Amino acid sequence: MSKEPKDIQHMVDMLKQGATLTELACPACASPLFRVQSGKLWCVKCKKQVIVVKEGENLEKATSQIHLQTLEKTVLTKIHDIEERIKGENDIEELQKLNAVLTSLLENLERLKKIREI
């Protein structure tokens, strides 16, 4: 287990926020893993989500949801960026270009959400 005071304080903070200490250890650093309220496993020391792949389970299938979540966050960030640019834009041609990009991003976001539901 990590003996860094910052790591220990972060672990305490995680518990205060409703995370649960599990019996599992991080495969990278051996620190205890926490189950956060969303149900995901989190390593405080590595500051990363940890995925447990059960024997016989396909690694690609197990990690695909994380990749989709990351991609969804990226698309949402880009949608926000385009929204900010639209607010300050007065040129009709530029607004049309931004609208086309926004439409594409929204369509992709919808597709990602449908894929995640499968």
N, CA, C and O atoms as CSV, one atom per row, in Angstrom:
chain,resi,resn,atom,element,x,y,z
A,1,MET,N,N,0.837,-1.185,0.000
A,1,MET,CA,C,0.000,0.000,0.000
A,1,MET,C,C,0.877,1.241,0.000
A,1,MET,O,O,1.957,1.247,0.590
A,2,SER,N,N,0.411,2.285,-0.660
A,2,SER,CA,C,1.156,3.532,-0.735
A,2,SER,C,C,1.261,4.181,0.635
A,2,SER,O,O,0.306,4.181,1.412
A,3,LYS,N,N,2.432,4.733,0.921
A,3,LYS,CA,C,2.624,5.397,2.208
A,3,LYS,C,C,2.744,6.903,2.038
A,3,LYS,O,O,3.048,7.612,2.997
A,4,GLU,N,N,2.511,7.396,0.834
A,4,GLU,CA,C,2.571,8.828,0.586
A,4,GLU,C,C,1.409,9.514,1.286
A,4,GLU,O,O,0.262,9.100,1.117
A,5,PRO,N,N,1.681,10.563,2.074
A,5,PRO,CA,C,0.598,11.259,2.778
A,5,PRO,C,C,-0.492,11.791,1.837
A,5,PRO,O,O,-1.673,11.777,2.182
A,6,LYS,N,N,-0.086,12.264,0.639
A,6,LYS,CA,C,-1.079,12.766,-0.311
A,6,LYS,C,C,-2.001,11.640,-0.776
A,6,LYS,O,O,-3.206,11.844,-0.927
A,7,ASP,N,N,-1.437,10.453,-1.002
A,7,ASP,CA,C,-2.245,9.311,-1.427
A,7,ASP,C,C,-3.218,8.901,-0.324
A,7,ASP,O,O,-4.388,8.621,-0.587
A,8,ILE,N,N,-2.730,8.870,0.890
A,8,ILE,CA,C,-3.587,8.481,2.013
A,8,ILE,C,C,-4.708,9.494,2.198
A,8,ILE,O,O,-5.856,9.117,2.432
A,9,GLN,N,N,-4.378,10.783,2.092
A,9,GLN,CA,C,-5.410,11.813,2.227
A,9,GLN,C,C,-6.441,11.691,1.109
A,9,GLN,O,O,-7.637,11.874,1.336
A,10,HIS,N,N,-5.977,11.385,-0.084
A,10,HIS,CA,C,-6.906,11.213,-1.207
A,10,HIS,C,C,-7.809,10.001,-0.971
A,10,HIS,O,O,-8.987,10.030,-1.325
A,11,MET,N,N,-7.267,8.945,-0.378
A,11,MET,CA,C,-8.073,7.771,-0.047
A,11,MET,C,C,-9.152,8.135,0.971
A,11,MET,O,O,-10.303,7.716,0.847
A,12,VAL,N,N,-8.768,8.913,1.968
A,12,VAL,CA,C,-9.737,9.365,2.975
A,12,VAL,C,C,-10.824,10.206,2.295
A,12,VAL,O,O,-12.011,10.047,2.580
A,13,ASP,N,N,-10.410,11.090,1.404
A,13,ASP,CA,C,-11.372,11.928,0.680
A,13,ASP,C,C,-12.332,11.086,-0.154
A,13,ASP,O,O,-13.526,11.376,-0.225
A,14,MET,N,N,-11.799,10.041,-0.784
A,14,MET,CA,C,-12.651,9.152,-1.590
A,14,MET,C,C,-13.711,8.495,-0.706
A,14,MET,O,O,-14.879,8.411,-1.086
A,15,LEU,N,N,-13.304,8.036,0.463
A,15,LEU,CA,C,-14.257,7.411,1.388
A,15,LEU,C,C,-15.317,8.414,1.838
A,15,LEU,O,O,-16.496,8.073,1.929
A,16,LYS,N,N,-14.906,9.635,2.115
A,16,LYS,CA,C,-15.851,10.675,2.525
A,16,LYS,C,C,-16.856,10.986,1.417
A,16,LYS,O,O,-17.993,11.373,1.689
A,17,GLN,N,N,-16.428,10.813,0.168
A,17,GLN,CA,C,-17.296,11.096,-0.975
A,17,GLN,C,C,-18.195,9.916,-1.330
A,17,GLN,O,O,-18.966,9.985,-2.287
A,18,GLY,N,N,-18.097,8.840,-0.564
A,18,GLY,CA,C,-18.985,7.707,-0.774
A,18,GLY,C,C,-18.379,6.519,-1.481
A,18,GLY,O,O,-19.081,5.544,-1.750
A,19,ALA,N,N,-17.085,6.572,-1.792
A,19,ALA,CA,C,-16.428,5.422,-2.420
A,19,ALA,C,C,-16.281,4.306,-1.389
A,19,ALA,O,O,-16.274,4.551,-0.183
A,20,THR,N,N,-16.163,3.082,-1.889
A,20,THR,CA,C,-16.019,1.919,-1.029
A,20,THR,C,C,-14.646,1.292,-1.250
A,20,THR,O,O,-14.229,1.084,-2.389
A,21,LEU,N,N,-13.955,0.997,-0.169
A,21,LEU,CA,C,-12.682,0.305,-0.249
A,21,LEU,C,C,-12.955,-1.153,-0.590
A,21,LEU,O,O,-13.788,-1.794,0.051
A,22,THR,N,N,-12.263,-1.683,-1.590
A,22,THR,CA,C,-12.467,-3.074,-1.989
A,22,THR,C,C,-11.308,-3.940,-1.506
A,22,THR,O,O,-10.316,-3.442,-0.973
A,23,GLU,N,N,-11.456,-5.222,-1.703
A,23,GLU,CA,C,-10.391,-6.154,-1.340
A,23,GLU,C,C,-9.376,-6.287,-2.476
A,23,GLU,O,O,-8.381,-6.998,-2.340
A,24,LEU,N,N,-9.622,-5.619,-3.570
A,24,LEU,CA,C,-8.758,-5.710,-4.746
A,24,LEU,C,C,-7.599,-4.730,-4.667
A,24,LEU,O,O,-7.697,-3.677,-4.037
A,25,ALA,N,N,-6.494,-5.098,-5.320
A,25,ALA,CA,C,-5.323,-4.228,-5.386
A,25,ALA,C,C,-5.045,-3.866,-6.835
A,25,ALA,O,O,-5.319,-4.643,-7.749
A,26,CYS,N,N,-4.502,-2.688,-7.028
A,26,CYS,CA,C,-4.148,-2.235,-8.370
A,26,CYS,C,C,-3.057,-3.145,-8.939
A,26,CYS,O,O,-2.060,-3.407,-8.267
A,27,PRO,N,N,-3.238,-3.624,-10.165
A,27,PRO,CA,C,-2.211,-4.494,-10.753
A,27,PRO,C,C,-0.919,-3.745,-11.077
A,27,PRO,O,O,0.129,-4.370,-11.240
A,28,ALA,N,N,-0.980,-2.418,-11.174
A,28,ALA,CA,C,0.211,-1.647,-11.522
A,28,ALA,C,C,1.030,-1.232,-10.302
A,28,ALA,O,O,2.260,-1.245,-10.345
A,29,CYS,N,N,0.339,-0.858,-9.192
A,29,CYS,CA,C,1.077,-0.314,-8.054
A,29,CYS,C,C,0.761,-0.994,-6.720
A,29,CYS,O,O,1.376,-0.677,-5.702
A,30,ALA,N,N,-0.187,-1.919,-6.723
A,30,ALA,CA,C,-0.587,-2.694,-5.538
A,30,ALA,C,C,-1.340,-1.881,-4.482
A,30,ALA,O,O,-1.565,-2.379,-3.379
A,31,SER,N,N,-1.729,-0.650,-4.791
A,31,SER,CA,C,-2.547,0.124,-3.859
A,31,SER,C,C,-3.966,-0.436,-3.849
A,31,SER,O,O,-4.404,-1.032,-4.833
A,32,PRO,N,N,-4.681,-0.251,-2.752
A,32,PRO,CA,C,-6.062,-0.745,-2.716
A,32,PRO,C,C,-6.937,0.001,-3.716
A,32,PRO,O,O,-6.741,1.187,-3.980
A,33,LEU,N,N,-7.900,-0.721,-4.263
A,33,LEU,CA,C,-8.828,-0.128,-5.228
A,33,LEU,C,C,-10.101,0.305,-4.532
A,33,LEU,O,O,-10.544,-0.323,-3.570
A,34,PHE,N,N,-10.679,1.374,-5.023
A,34,PHE,CA,C,-11.930,1.895,-4.507
A,34,PHE,C,C,-13.015,1.744,-5.561
A,34,PHE,O,O,-12.769,1.912,-6.755
A,35,ARG,N,N,-14.220,1.424,-5.100
A,35,ARG,CA,C,-15.372,1.398,-5.999
A,35,ARG,C,C,-16.093,2.717,-5.792
A,35,ARG,O,O,-16.621,2.986,-4.712
A,36,VAL,N,N,-16.112,3.541,-6.837
A,36,VAL,CA,C,-16.768,4.845,-6.742
A,36,VAL,C,C,-18.264,4.667,-6.961
A,36,VAL,O,O,-18.716,3.585,-7.335
A,37,GLN,N,N,-19.024,5.718,-6.731
A,37,GLN,CA,C,-20.482,5.618,-6.763
A,37,GLN,C,C,-21.027,5.178,-8.117
A,37,GLN,O,O,-22.121,4.617,-8.185
A,38,SER,N,N,-20.289,5.419,-9.184
A,38,SER,CA,C,-20.735,4.977,-10.508
A,38,SER,C,C,-20.530,3.474,-10.709
A,38,SER,O,O,-20.982,2.906,-11.703
A,39,GLY,N,N,-19.837,2.830,-9.747
A,39,GLY,CA,C,-19.583,1.399,-9.842
A,39,GLY,C,C,-18.217,1.060,-10.412
A,39,GLY,O,O,-17.828,-0.107,-10.431
A,40,LYS,N,N,-17.494,2.050,-10.870
A,40,LYS,CA,C,-16.177,1.824,-11.457
A,40,LYS,C,C,-15.133,1.635,-10.364
A,40,LYS,O,O,-15.269,2.156,-9.257
A,41,LEU,N,N,-14.084,0.877,-10.696
A,41,LEU,CA,C,-12.954,0.703,-9.794
A,41,LEU,C,C,-11.929,1.795,-10.085
A,41,LEU,O,O,-11.674,2.127,-11.242
A,42,TRP,N,N,-11.337,2.353,-9.013
A,42,TRP,CA,C,-10.425,3.476,-9.168
A,42,TRP,C,C,-9.190,3.264,-8.307
A,42,TRP,O,O,-9.290,2.875,-7.144
A,43,CYS,N,N,-8.017,3.525,-8.894
A,43,CYS,CA,C,-6.766,3.494,-8.147
A,43,CYS,C,C,-6.383,4.930,-7.818
A,43,CYS,O,O,-6.200,5.752,-8.715
A,44,VAL,N,N,-6.266,5.226,-6.536
A,44,VAL,CA,C,-5.939,6.574,-6.087
A,44,VAL,C,C,-4.507,6.941,-6.471
A,44,VAL,O,O,-4.251,8.056,-6.925
A,45,LYS,N,N,-3.590,6.018,-6.290
A,45,LYS,CA,C,-2.181,6.315,-6.559
A,45,LYS,C,C,-1.921,6.527,-8.054
A,45,LYS,O,O,-1.220,7.464,-8.434
A,46,CYS,N,N,-2.480,5.665,-8.894
A,46,CYS,CA,C,-2.286,5.797,-10.345
A,46,CYS,C,C,-3.209,6.848,-10.963
A,46,CYS,O,O,-2.981,7.320,-12.077
A,47,LYS,N,N,-4.257,7.202,-10.213
A,47,LYS,CA,C,-5.265,8.155,-10.690
A,47,LYS,C,C,-5.893,7.682,-11.998
A,47,LYS,O,O,-6.044,8.437,-12.959
A,48,LYS,N,N,-6.255,6.388,-11.990
A,48,LYS,CA,C,-6.845,5.783,-13.187
A,48,LYS,C,C,-7.931,4.793,-12.800
A,48,LYS,O,O,-7.947,4.235,-11.703
A,49,GLN,N,N,-8.834,4.601,-13.750
A,49,GLN,CA,C,-9.827,3.555,-13.590
A,49,GLN,C,C,-9.154,2.214,-13.852
A,49,GLN,O,O,-8.266,2.103,-14.697
A,50,VAL,N,N,-9.585,1.211,-13.122
A,50,VAL,CA,C,-9.037,-0.136,-13.288
A,50,VAL,C,C,-10.170,-1.044,-13.754
A,50,VAL,O,O,-11.279,-1.000,-13.221
A,51,ILE,N,N,-9.876,-1.855,-14.742
A,51,ILE,CA,C,-10.862,-2.799,-15.260
A,51,ILE,C,C,-10.436,-4.197,-14.861
A,51,ILE,O,O,-9.283,-4.583,-15.053
A,52,VAL,N,N,-11.356,-4.945,-14.312
A,52,VAL,CA,C,-11.092,-6.333,-13.945
A,52,VAL,C,C,-11.616,-7.204,-15.078
A,52,VAL,O,O,-12.805,-7.179,-15.397
A,53,VAL,N,N,-10.721,-7.971,-15.677
A,53,VAL,CA,C,-11.095,-8.884,-16.746
A,53,VAL,C,C,-11.122,-10.278,-16.153
A,53,VAL,O,O,-10.105,-10.794,-15.691
A,54,LYS,N,N,-12.301,-10.878,-16.171
A,54,LYS,CA,C,-12.454,-12.212,-15.596
A,54,LYS,C,C,-11.901,-13.259,-16.541
A,54,LYS,O,O,-11.820,-13.044,-17.751
A,55,GLU,N,N,-11.523,-14.388,-15.981
A,55,GLU,CA,C,-10.980,-15.482,-16.773
A,55,GLU,C,C,-11.969,-15.866,-17.861
A,55,GLU,O,O,-13.152,-16.078,-17.593
A,56,GLY,N,N,-11.477,-15.953,-19.086
A,56,GLY,CA,C,-12.320,-16.321,-20.214
A,56,GLY,C,C,-13.019,-15.132,-20.854
A,56,GLY,O,O,-13.627,-15.278,-21.915
A,57,GLU,N,N,-12.946,-13.943,-20.226
A,57,GLU,CA,C,-13.584,-12.756,-20.778
A,57,GLU,C,C,-12.647,-12.102,-21.788
A,57,GLU,O,O,-11.427,-12.104,-21.622
A,58,ASN,N,N,-13.233,-11.557,-22.813
A,58,ASN,CA,C,-12.482,-10.901,-23.868
A,58,ASN,C,C,-12.031,-9.525,-23.383
A,58,ASN,O,O,-12.860,-8.723,-22.954
A,59,LEU,N,N,-10.729,-9.241,-23.444
A,59,LEU,CA,C,-10.179,-7.964,-23.004
A,59,LEU,C,C,-10.764,-6.808,-23.810
A,59,LEU,O,O,-11.087,-5.760,-23.250
A,60,GLU,N,N,-10.899,-6.993,-25.101
A,60,GLU,CA,C,-11.448,-5.932,-25.958
A,60,GLU,C,C,-12.869,-5.561,-25.536
A,60,GLU,O,O,-13.221,-4.383,-25.484
A,61,LYS,N,N,-13.665,-6.557,-25.240
A,61,LYS,CA,C,-15.044,-6.307,-24.816
A,61,LYS,C,C,-15.067,-5.573,-23.476
A,61,LYS,O,O,-15.886,-4.678,-23.266
A,62,ALA,N,N,-14.168,-5.953,-22.579
A,62,ALA,CA,C,-14.129,-5.355,-21.253
A,62,ALA,C,C,-13.694,-3.885,-21.301
A,62,ALA,O,O,-14.153,-3.078,-20.494
A,63,THR,N,N,-12.826,-3.543,-22.228
A,63,THR,CA,C,-12.327,-2.166,-22.304
A,63,THR,C,C,-13.116,-1.281,-23.252
A,63,THR,O,O,-12.935,-0.063,-23.244
A,64,SER,N,N,-13.970,-1.851,-24.054
A,64,SER,CA,C,-14.682,-1.052,-25.058
A,64,SER,C,C,-15.560,0.025,-24.433
A,64,SER,O,O,-15.659,1.123,-24.982
A,65,GLN,N,N,-16.195,-0.257,-23.308
A,65,GLN,CA,C,-17.047,0.748,-22.665
A,65,GLN,C,C,-16.238,1.963,-22.211
A,65,GLN,O,O,-16.716,3.093,-22.308
A,66,ILE,N,N,-15.049,1.747,-21.729
A,66,ILE,CA,C,-14.207,2.874,-21.315
A,66,ILE,C,C,-13.814,3.715,-22.521
A,66,ILE,O,O,-13.833,4.944,-22.461
A,67,HIS,N,N,-13.462,3.058,-23.601
A,67,HIS,CA,C,-13.100,3.794,-24.813
A,67,HIS,C,C,-14.287,4.612,-25.314
A,67,HIS,O,O,-14.125,5.760,-25.729
A,68,LEU,N,N,-15.473,4.022,-25.274
A,68,LEU,CA,C,-16.664,4.743,-25.708
A,68,LEU,C,C,-16.952,5.931,-24.798
A,68,LEU,O,O,-17.329,6.999,-25.281
A,69,GLN,N,N,-16.782,5.763,-23.499
A,69,GLN,CA,C,-16.997,6.869,-22.565
A,69,GLN,C,C,-16.017,8.005,-22.823
A,69,GLN,O,O,-16.396,9.176,-22.809
A,70,THR,N,N,-14.770,7.659,-23.056
A,70,THR,CA,C,-13.750,8.668,-23.333
A,70,THR,C,C,-14.069,9.409,-24.622
A,70,THR,O,O,-13.963,10.634,-24.688
A,71,LEU,N,N,-14.456,8.667,-25.631
A,71,LEU,CA,C,-14.815,9.279,-26.903
A,71,LEU,C,C,-16.038,10.189,-26.747
A,71,LEU,O,O,-16.093,11.270,-27.333
A,72,GLU,N,N,-17.005,9.747,-25.963
A,72,GLU,CA,C,-18.199,10.554,-25.714
A,72,GLU,C,C,-17.833,11.865,-25.017
A,72,GLU,O,O,-18.359,12.920,-25.373
A,73,LYS,N,N,-16.951,11.810,-24.042
A,73,LYS,CA,C,-16.518,13.030,-23.353
A,73,LYS,C,C,-15.819,13.978,-24.321
A,73,LYS,O,O,-16.015,15.192,-24.258
A,74,THR,N,N,-15.008,13.426,-25.212
A,74,THR,CA,C,-14.311,14.245,-26.195
A,74,THR,C,C,-15.302,14.935,-27.121
A,74,THR,O,O,-15.164,16.125,-27.407
A,75,VAL,N,N,-16.298,14.195,-27.588
A,75,VAL,CA,C,-17.312,14.774,-28.476
A,75,VAL,C,C,-18.084,15.868,-27.742
A,75,VAL,O,O,-18.361,16.918,-28.323
A,76,LEU,N,N,-18.434,15.643,-26.481
A,76,LEU,CA,C,-19.144,16.657,-25.698
A,76,LEU,C,C,-18.297,17.921,-25.528
A,76,LEU,O,O,-18.818,19.035,-25.583
A,77,THR,N,N,-17.007,17.743,-25.324
A,77,THR,CA,C,-16.111,18.899,-25.211
A,77,THR,C,C,-16.093,19.688,-26.516
A,77,THR,O,O,-16.140,20.918,-26.507
A,78,LYS,N,N,-16.025,18.978,-27.633
A,78,LYS,CA,C,-16.018,19.640,-28.938
A,78,LYS,C,C,-17.347,20.352,-29.200
A,78,LYS,O,O,-17.361,21.439,-29.778
A,79,ILE,N,N,-18.449,19.755,-28.784
A,79,ILE,CA,C,-19.754,20.402,-28.937
A,79,ILE,C,C,-19.766,21.716,-28.159
A,79,ILE,O,O,-20.246,22.737,-28.653
A,80,HIS,N,N,-19.241,21.681,-26.953
A,80,HIS,CA,C,-19.167,22.905,-26.148
A,80,HIS,C,C,-18.286,23.960,-26.829
A,80,HIS,O,O,-18.633,25.140,-26.854
A,81,ASP,N,N,-17.147,23.527,-27.381
A,81,ASP,CA,C,-16.250,24.454,-28.083
A,81,ASP,C,C,-16.959,25.111,-29.261
A,81,ASP,O,O,-16.853,26.322,-29.456
A,82,ILE,N,N,-17.678,24.319,-30.041
A,82,ILE,CA,C,-18.407,24.859,-31.203
A,82,ILE,C,C,-19.500,25.814,-30.732
A,82,ILE,O,O,-19.711,26.859,-31.347
A,83,GLU,N,N,-20.183,25.474,-29.671
A,83,GLU,CA,C,-21.227,26.352,-29.124
A,83,GLU,C,C,-20.649,27.721,-28.777
A,83,GLU,O,O,-21.253,28.748,-29.086
A,84,GLU,N,N,-19.486,27.736,-28.139
A,84,GLU,CA,C,-18.848,29.002,-27.780
A,84,GLU,C,C,-18.469,29.802,-29.017
A,84,GLU,O,O,-18.607,31.025,-29.036
A,85,ARG,N,N,-17.996,29.122,-30.040
A,85,ARG,CA,C,-17.629,29.817,-31.279
A,85,ARG,C,C,-18.865,30.372,-31.976
A,85,ARG,O,O,-18.819,31.461,-32.548
A,86,ILE,N,N,-19.969,29.631,-31.933
A,86,ILE,CA,C,-21.213,30.106,-32.558
A,86,ILE,C,C,-21.706,31.373,-31.858
A,86,ILE,O,O,-22.167,32.306,-32.514
A,87,LYS,N,N,-21.610,31.404,-30.540
A,87,LYS,CA,C,-22.073,32.577,-29.783
A,87,LYS,C,C,-21.382,33.858,-30.216
A,87,LYS,O,O,-22.002,34.921,-30.251
A,88,GLY,N,N,-20.109,33.764,-30.545
A,88,GLY,CA,C,-19.347,34.964,-30.898
A,88,GLY,C,C,-19.244,35.229,-32.389
A,88,GLY,O,O,-18.595,36.190,-32.801
A,89,GLU,N,N,-19.867,34.403,-33.196
A,89,GLU,CA,C,-19.714,34.515,-34.660
A,89,GLU,C,C,-20.878,35.271,-35.276
A,89,GLU,O,O,-22.034,35.059,-34.910
A,90,ASN,N,N,-20.562,36.157,-36.215
A,90,ASN,CA,C,-21.588,36.917,-36.937
A,90,ASN,C,C,-21.584,36.631,-38.430
A,90,ASN,O,O,-22.561,36.927,-39.119
A,91,ASP,N,N,-20.507,36.063,-38.934
A,91,ASP,CA,C,-20.381,35.768,-40.357
A,91,ASP,C,C,-21.255,34.561,-40.711
A,91,ASP,O,O,-21.105,33.484,-40.134
A,92,ILE,N,N,-22.177,34.756,-41.674
A,92,ILE,CA,C,-23.135,33.706,-42.050
A,92,ILE,C,C,-22.427,32.458,-42.568
A,92,ILE,O,O,-22.794,31.343,-42.195
A,93,GLU,N,N,-21.430,32.627,-43.412
A,93,GLU,CA,C,-20.722,31.463,-43.963
A,93,GLU,C,C,-20.025,30.660,-42.858
A,93,GLU,O,O,-20.053,29.430,-42.858
A,94,GLU,N,N,-19.408,31.371,-41.932
A,94,GLU,CA,C,-18.738,30.682,-40.822
A,94,GLU,C,C,-19.765,29.992,-39.931
A,94,GLU,O,O,-19.520,28.887,-39.448
A,95,LEU,N,N,-20.906,30.630,-39.708
A,95,LEU,CA,C,-21.979,30.011,-38.923
A,95,LEU,C,C,-22.485,28.737,-39.597
A,95,LEU,O,O,-22.790,27.755,-38.921
A,96,GLN,N,N,-22.574,28.753,-40.911
A,96,GLN,CA,C,-23.008,27.555,-41.636
A,96,GLN,C,C,-21.999,26.424,-41.470
A,96,GLN,O,O,-22.381,25.268,-41.286
A,97,LYS,N,N,-20.711,26.756,-41.536
A,97,LYS,CA,C,-19.668,25.746,-41.339
A,97,LYS,C,C,-19.736,25.177,-39.923
A,97,LYS,O,O,-19.667,23.965,-39.721
A,98,LEU,N,N,-19.873,26.078,-38.947
A,98,LEU,CA,C,-19.955,25.633,-37.556
A,98,LEU,C,C,-21.196,24.783,-37.323
A,98,LEU,O,O,-21.155,23.807,-36.573
A,99,ASN,N,N,-22.293,25.151,-37.963
A,99,ASN,CA,C,-23.528,24.374,-37.839
A,99,ASN,C,C,-23.342,22.968,-38.405
A,99,ASN,O,O,-23.829,21.997,-37.828
A,100,ALA,N,N,-22.645,22.859,-39.521
A,100,ALA,CA,C,-22.393,21.541,-40.114
A,100,ALA,C,C,-21.550,20.679,-39.178
A,100,ALA,O,O,-21.822,19.491,-39.004
A,101,VAL,N,N,-20.537,21.276,-38.582
A,101,VAL,CA,C,-19.685,20.542,-37.636
A,101,VAL,C,C,-20.499,20.139,-36.410
A,101,VAL,O,O,-20.396,19.007,-35.939
A,102,LEU,N,N,-21.307,21.065,-35.894
A,102,LEU,CA,C,-22.135,20.778,-34.726
A,102,LEU,C,C,-23.111,19.645,-35.016
A,102,LEU,O,O,-23.290,18.749,-34.191
A,103,THR,N,N,-23.734,19.683,-36.172
A,103,THR,CA,C,-24.672,18.622,-36.555
A,103,THR,C,C,-23.971,17.271,-36.596
A,103,THR,O,O,-24.502,16.277,-36.102
A,104,SER,N,N,-22.795,17.236,-37.178
A,104,SER,CA,C,-22.026,15.990,-37.254
A,104,SER,C,C,-21.659,15.480,-35.861
A,104,SER,O,O,-21.776,14.288,-35.576
A,105,LEU,N,N,-21.218,16.388,-35.005
A,105,LEU,CA,C,-20.857,15.989,-33.642
A,105,LEU,C,C,-22.064,15.449,-32.885
A,105,LEU,O,O,-21.951,14.451,-32.174
A,106,LEU,N,N,-23.213,16.095,-33.030
A,106,LEU,CA,C,-24.426,15.632,-32.348
A,106,LEU,C,C,-24.865,14.263,-32.863
A,106,LEU,O,O,-25.306,13.417,-32.085
A,107,GLU,N,N,-24.744,14.046,-34.169
A,107,GLU,CA,C,-25.080,12.729,-34.736
A,107,GLU,C,C,-24.141,11.660,-34.184
A,107,GLU,O,O,-24.568,10.557,-33.844
A,108,ASN,N,N,-22.858,12.002,-34.102
A,108,ASN,CA,C,-21.884,11.041,-33.566
A,108,ASN,C,C,-22.135,10.760,-32.090
A,108,ASN,O,O,-21.992,9.622,-31.644
A,109,LEU,N,N,-22.504,11.776,-31.337
A,109,LEU,CA,C,-22.822,11.588,-29.927
A,109,LEU,C,C,-24.006,10.642,-29.770
A,109,LEU,O,O,-23.993,9.760,-28.911
A,110,GLU,N,N,-25.022,10.824,-30.595
A,110,GLU,CA,C,-26.191,9.941,-30.549
A,110,GLU,C,C,-25.806,8.504,-30.880
A,110,GLU,O,O,-26.283,7.571,-30.234
A,111,ARG,N,N,-24.954,8.322,-31.875
A,111,ARG,CA,C,-24.485,6.978,-32.238
A,111,ARG,C,C,-23.712,6.331,-31.090
A,111,ARG,O,O,-23.902,5.153,-30.786
A,112,LEU,N,N,-22.845,7.109,-30.463
A,112,LEU,CA,C,-22.066,6.587,-29.348
A,112,LEU,C,C,-22.970,6.121,-28.218
A,112,LEU,O,O,-22.752,5.062,-27.629
A,113,LYS,N,N,-23.982,6.919,-27.924
A,113,LYS,CA,C,-24.908,6.538,-26.841
A,113,LYS,C,C,-25.659,5.252,-27.186
A,113,LYS,O,O,-25.892,4.413,-26.315
A,114,LYS,N,N,-26.032,5.101,-28.447
A,114,LYS,CA,C,-26.727,3.875,-28.862
A,114,LYS,C,C,-25.801,2.660,-28.758
A,114,LYS,O,O,-26.224,1.587,-28.328
A,115,ILE,N,N,-24.555,2.830,-29.147
A,115,ILE,CA,C,-23.582,1.732,-29.072
A,115,ILE,C,C,-23.368,1.319,-27.617
A,115,ILE,O,O,-23.287,0.129,-27.311
A,116,ARG,N,N,-23.278,2.310,-26.715
A,116,ARG,CA,C,-23.050,2.003,-25.300
A,116,ARG,C,C,-24.217,1.240,-24.689
A,116,ARG,O,O,-24.026,0.481,-23.739
A,117,GLU,N,N,-25.425,1.429,-25.220
A,117,GLU,CA,C,-26.609,0.734,-24.691
A,117,GLU,C,C,-26.648,-0.738,-25.069
A,117,GLU,O,O,-27.361,-1.526,-24.448
A,118,ILE,N,N,-25.890,-1.104,-26.077
A,118,ILE,CA,C,-25.911,-2.493,-26.561
A,118,ILE,C,C,-25.242,-3.403,-25.560
A,118,ILE,O,O,-25.158,-4.611,-25.784
